[in-house]
Structures are given as C-alpha cells and as structure tokens.
Amino acid sequence: MHFPREKRVMWLSQVRSIPFRQRVELTSKAGFGWLSTSPVDFDQTVASGLSAADQRRIAADNGVRLSYLDPLTSWVPDWRPVNEDADILPYLDRSPDAFFRVAESLEVDKIHLIGTFPADRYGMGELIDHFGAICDRAAKAGMGCTIEAMPLWGLRTFEEAWRIVKGAGRANSGIVFDTWHYVRGGRNDALFAEIPVGVIDTVQIADGALVCPPDRTMARDCLFNRVPIGEGEIPNREILALLAKHDHIPSVGPEIFSSALDALPGEQIMARILPGFEEVVAAV
C-alpha cells in the first residue's frame, strides 16, 4: 500500500534526541508530512532559542505540519500513576490549561490523550464524561482529540478506548492505534469489523518483545526498549492486514522509543527505522 506524505506521521519517539530544526528536515526528507510533538519537547526547544513562532515557521518551510501534541494525562483529575519511576513522571505531568497553551502556541490540529490513572480508579461512565469534556474544549480551539490505550497504566485495551470514544460520541474524536500496545494489552481482532471506518485516526507501528522482560517495568520497556520494525516479535504484517481489510489505516507512522536510537546521529536513526517501516507498509 502506498502512503503519500500527507498520510505519513513521524512520531516524536524516534527523533526525540535530535534538535528541532534537524528533526523537521529529516522528517520532510523521509517523506512524512506530519510530526508529533510534546509539551516537554516544546519547553526544551524554546529553551534552546526557538520560539513557538520559530518552530511553526521551520515546519512550514519544510512542508511539515506539527500535530498530535502528546500526551495529555490530566483529562482525569486523578491522573498520577502508582509507583511510576521518578524520571518518567515529568513527561506526564501537565495540567490541561498548560497543555492547551502549548497546543495553541504551536497551532497543532490534534491533541492526544493517554490514561495513566491507577487501574480501576474510574468507571467507564466517568471516563466517557471526562473525555467528552476535553473533546469539547479541543473543538472550541479547532482541534481534534485522540485517545490511545496503553497496558502500562489504567486505560489498557483498544476495546476500552473504543467504548470511551463511542460513549462520548464527539465528532472531533478518534483512536490512535499502536501495534505494540495492541499486542501487549491483549488482541481483540473481532473489534475491527465492529467499529466504523474513521474511528481509528492513525496507526502507529512499533516492534519489540511479545512479553515484557522480567528485569524492567512495562513503562520502561515501552519508552526505552522498542526496536526497529521487523527486528522484534510483534506480528505487524498480520495486524496491519486486518486493519487494512476493514479500511482502518487512514495514516501511518513508526513509533520506536529506544535508548539505542537516542545515542545515534539523526541520519543513522533514519537509516535504522525507515527500511523496516517502508517494507511493512508496502506489504499491506
């Protein structure tokens, strides 16, 4: 399957160690029209001397759109995960007001939510109400609102994310589907035939072990130990074929969080992640 640049998303994960300008240039050169970002990265980029206006200009000059400001965790009041590593918490800690200030400064078209709250802290009705409220706030700012299930914390499965989006019924909402999280959280392939086309907003492709190694938490495994597509055990071709069968791949991109990639220069990172990504999407 061919995905033109307007349907290719470069997720911040694999380019987080690269300075902003080079990151945008590499994204454009690789044929991606969209680049995700985060509040923490925005702060670091501003501290390096590039204002929000500078960041928007650099992206526009390279034909790249900043999108998917990620992650918003405080869409529920009690968002703080239990016993999370201290170095991970700053990445998650941002109030809705502070998050929306960054979103509006960068003029992103979409914000992205994850559920880091403790397991069983909220009932489904509460989650639907909280999600709907953030969708409404995003809509007033002209933004879409996506949500992603991660088996690391409280919102664990694709099915739960679908129940929230379905229950909220907001036109500006959708699901970010991650193959790594889908496998780790427990597959439910029957849902692909149930959910309407358009509910899945975009698809992230990642790779790694099928089961979390016993010497690390799942959060650390997710954020530092993924591998280039094709070098792990995630059955990406099989999952993507099922998604494509039901027309659930409106756009696609790699999402490889990796300490090993962080240590490489930008061109070498691209050389590591692009071949496996291009091969698997071409095979869909």
DRENZATI-721852 format. One line per field, with one value per residue (C-alpha): x, y negated, z; residue number from 1. Coordinates in nm, 2 decimals, m for minus. Each point is the difference from the previous one (the first is absolute). Layout:
u = [X,...]
v = [Y,...]
w = [Z,...]
seq = [NUM,...]
// end
This chain:
u = [0.00,0.13,m0.03,0.07,0.17,m0.33,m0.09,0.34,0.06,0.35,m0.05,0.23,0.12,0.27,0.12,m0.03,0.38,0.05,m0.01,m0.33,0.12,0.18,m0.29,m0.24,0.25,0.04,m0.38,m0.05,0.28,m0.14,m0.33,m0.21,m0.25,m0.08,0.22,m0.12,0.13,m0.03,m0.03,0.34,0.16,m0.16,0.15,0.34,m0.01,m0.10,0.28,0.24,m0.10,m0.29,m0.33,m0.34,0.00,0.34,m0.11,m0.31,0.21,0.27,m0.27,m0.19,0.32,0.06,m0.35,m0.07,m0.30,0.04,m0.28,m0.10,0.13,0.06,m0.07,m0.28,m0.05,m0.19,m0.33,m0.10,0.07,0.18,0.24,0.32,0.11,0.08,0.37,0.12,0.37,0.10,0.16,m0.31,m0.24,0.11,m0.09,m0.35,m0.06,m0.18,m0.33,m0.27,0.05,0.37,m0.04,m0.25,0.23,0.27,m0.25,m0.12,0.35,0.11,m0.34,m0.02,m0.31,m0.03,0.06,0.07,m0.12,0.12,m0.13,0.27,m0.25,0.01,m0.17,m0.37,0.01,m0.28,m0.31,m0.08,m0.27,0.25,0.26,m0.26,m0.10,0.36,0.10,m0.30,0.08,0.35,m0.13,m0.23,0.28,0.21,m0.28,m0.03,0.37,m0.06,0.19,m0.06,0.03,0.15,0.04,0.22,m0.01,0.32,0.03,0.25,m0.25,m0.38,m0.13,0.13,m0.18,m0.12,m0.35,0.00,0.11,m0.28,m0.26,0.11,m0.01,m0.33,m0.15,0.11,m0.12,0.21,0.05,0.36,0.11,0.19,0.23,0.38,0.07,0.35,0.09,0.24,m0.27,m0.27,0.20,0.12,m0.35,m0.17,m0.12,m0.37,0.00,m0.38,m0.03,0.14,m0.33,m0.21,0.15,m0.10,0.26,0.15,0.01,0.37,0.16,0.35,0.21,0.34,0.23,0.25,0.20,0.15,m0.05,m0.35,0.04,0.16,0.34,0.00,0.28,m0.19,m0.34,m0.23,0.02,0.38,m0.02,m0.24,0.19,0.36,0.01,m0.20,0.19,m0.02,m0.29,0.08,0.26,m0.25,m0.28,m0.31,m0.21,m0.02,m0.08,m0.29,m0.15,0.04,m0.16,m0.30,m0.03,0.03,m0.27,m0.24,0.14,0.14,0.33,m0.06,0.36,0.30,0.34,0.28,0.02,0.32,0.10,0.36,0.29,0.22,m0.14,0.03,0.38,0.03,0.02,m0.31,0.09,0.09,m0.33,m0.18,0.21,m0.10,m0.38,m0.10,0.08,m0.22,m0.27,m0.01,0.01,m0.29,m0.23,0.08,m0.10,m0.35]
v = [0.00,m0.35,m0.27,m0.35,m0.25,m0.15,0.35,0.06,m0.10,m0.03,0.06,m0.19,0.33,0.09,m0.36,m0.14,m0.02,m0.21,m0.38,m0.14,m0.15,0.31,0.22,m0.19,0.01,0.38,0.05,m0.19,0.18,0.34,m0.09,m0.07,m0.28,0.00,m0.01,0.05,m0.19,m0.02,m0.27,0.10,m0.01,m0.34,m0.14,0.14,m0.14,m0.35,0.02,0.07,m0.33,0.09,m0.17,0.16,m0.23,0.12,0.36,m0.06,m0.18,0.27,0.27,m0.20,m0.07,0.38,0.09,0.16,m0.05,0.02,0.23,0.24,m0.19,0.30,0.09,m0.16,0.21,m0.24,0.03,0.19,m0.17,0.29,0.07,0.08,0.36,0.22,0.07,m0.14,m0.07,m0.36,m0.07,0.09,m0.22,m0.34,0.12,0.06,m0.30,m0.28,m0.17,m0.04,m0.38,0.03,0.27,m0.20,m0.31,0.21,0.14,m0.35,m0.14,0.26,m0.01,0.38,0.15,0.29,0.08,0.35,0.16,0.30,0.15,0.01,0.02,0.30,0.31,0.01,m0.36,m0.11,0.16,0.00,m0.27,m0.23,0.05,m0.07,m0.33,m0.12,0.09,m0.18,m0.31,m0.02,0.07,m0.29,m0.23,0.12,m0.07,m0.36,m0.04,0.16,0.32,0.37,0.22,0.35,0.26,0.31,0.31,0.11,0.31,m0.19,m0.18,m0.03,m0.02,0.33,0.13,m0.10,0.11,m0.24,m0.29,0.09,0.00,m0.34,m0.15,0.17,m0.11,m0.36,m0.03,m0.31,m0.07,m0.12,0.31,0.31,0.28,0.03,0.36,0.13,0.35,0.05,m0.10,0.20,0.32,m0.07,m0.10,0.31,0.03,m0.02,0.02,0.04,m0.37,m0.10,0.11,m0.17,m0.35,m0.25,m0.12,m0.32,0.09,0.09,m0.33,0.13,0.31,0.02,0.29,0.12,0.31,0.18,0.30,0.16,0.02,m0.26,0.13,0.06,m0.24,m0.32,m0.16,m0.01,m0.38,0.01,0.28,m0.22,m0.33,0.13,0.35,0.02,0.12,m0.09,0.16,0.35,0.06,0.10,0.24,m0.22,0.15,m0.33,0.14,0.21,m0.29,m0.25,0.23,0.04,m0.38,m0.05,0.25,m0.22,m0.33,m0.10,m0.15,m0.36,m0.09,0.17,m0.05,0.17,m0.05,0.15,m0.12,0.12,m0.10,0.16,m0.23,m0.30,0.05,m0.03,m0.30,m0.09,0.15,0.33,0.01,m0.04,0.28,0.23,m0.07,m0.07,0.33,0.21,m0.25,m0.04,0.38,0.07,m0.27,0.10,0.36,m0.11]
w = [0.00,m0.09,0.26,m0.13,0.23,0.12,0.14,0.17,0.36,0.15,0.37,0.24,0.17,m0.25,m0.06,0.35,0.04,m0.32,0.02,m0.13,m0.33,m0.11,0.12,m0.23,m0.29,0.03,0.03,m0.32,m0.18,0.10,m0.16,0.31,0.01,0.37,0.31,0.35,0.30,0.38,0.26,0.15,m0.34,m0.07,0.33,m0.09,m0.35,0.13,0.24,m0.29,m0.15,m0.24,0.08,m0.08,m0.31,m0.10,0.03,m0.21,m0.26,m0.02,m0.04,m0.27,m0.19,m0.02,m0.10,0.34,0.23,0.38,0.13,0.28,0.31,0.23,0.27,0.20,0.31,0.23,m0.19,0.31,0.34,0.16,m0.29,0.19,m0.04,0.29,0.08,m0.33,m0.05,0.10,m0.33,m0.20,0.20,m0.14,m0.35,0.12,0.24,m0.18,0.10,m0.27,0.00,m0.05,m0.26,m0.20,0.01,m0.17,m0.25,m0.09,m0.02,m0.25,m0.18,0.00,m0.16,0.25,0.36,0.13,0.33,0.19,0.33,0.27,0.29,0.24,m0.12,0.10,0.12,m0.24,m0.13,m0.37,0.04,0.17,m0.27,m0.27,0.18,0.05,m0.35,m0.15,0.20,m0.14,m0.35,0.04,0.11,m0.29,m0.24,0.12,m0.09,m0.34,0.09,m0.02,0.31,m0.02,0.27,0.03,0.22,0.16,0.23,0.21,0.22,0.04,m0.36,m0.12,m0.31,m0.34,0.09,0.30,m0.23,m0.24,0.27,0.12,m0.35,m0.09,0.33,m0.03,m0.36,m0.08,m0.37,0.06,0.18,m0.11,0.11,m0.06,m0.06,0.11,m0.11,0.30,0.25,m0.18,0.03,0.36,0.11,m0.14,m0.36,m0.09,m0.38,m0.02,0.09,m0.34,m0.16,0.26,0.01,m0.27,m0.26,0.13,0.37,m0.03,m0.06,m0.08,0.05,0.18,m0.09,0.25,0.08,0.30,0.21,0.04,0.37,0.23,0.13,0.38,0.07,m0.09,0.03,m0.30,0.00,m0.03,m0.26,m0.20,0.02,m0.04,m0.14,m0.32,m0.31,m0.37,m0.18,m0.11,0.27,0.27,0.06,m0.06,m0.29,m0.18,m0.34,0.13,0.20,m0.28,m0.25,0.23,0.05,m0.38,m0.07,0.20,m0.13,0.33,m0.11,m0.09,0.08,0.14,0.16,0.20,0.37,0.13,0.35,0.04,0.21,m0.26,m0.27,0.23,m0.01,m0.38,m0.23,m0.19,m0.33,0.16,0.19,m0.33,m0.15,0.28,0.01,m0.36,m0.18,0.23,0.00,m0.38,m0.05,0.23,m0.13,m0.36,0.09,0.13]
seq = [1,2,3,4,5,6,7,8,9,10,11,12,13,14,15,16,17,18,19,20,21,22,23,24,25,26,27,28,29,30,31,32,33,34,35,36,37,38,39,40,41,42,43,44,45,46,47,48,49,50,51,52,53,54,55,56,57,58,59,60,61,62,63,64,65,66,67,68,69,70,71,72,73,74,75,76,77,78,79,80,81,82,83,84,85,86,87,88,89,90,91,92,93,94,95,96,97,98,99,100,101,102,103,104,105,106,107,108,109,110,111,112,113,114,115,116,117,118,119,120,121,122,123,124,125,126,127,128,129,130,131,132,133,134,135,136,137,138,139,140,141,142,143,144,145,146,147,148,149,150,151,152,153,154,155,156,157,158,159,160,161,162,163,164,165,166,167,168,169,170,171,172,173,174,175,176,177,178,179,180,181,182,183,184,185,186,187,188,189,190,191,192,193,194,195,196,197,198,199,200,201,202,203,204,205,206,207,208,209,210,211,212,213,214,215,216,217,218,219,220,221,222,223,224,225,226,227,228,229,230,231,232,233,234,235,236,237,238,239,240,241,242,243,244,245,246,247,248,249,250,251,252,253,254,255,256,257,258,259,260,261,262,263,264,265,266,267,268,269,270,271,272,273,274,275,276,277,278,279,280,281,282,283,284]
// end
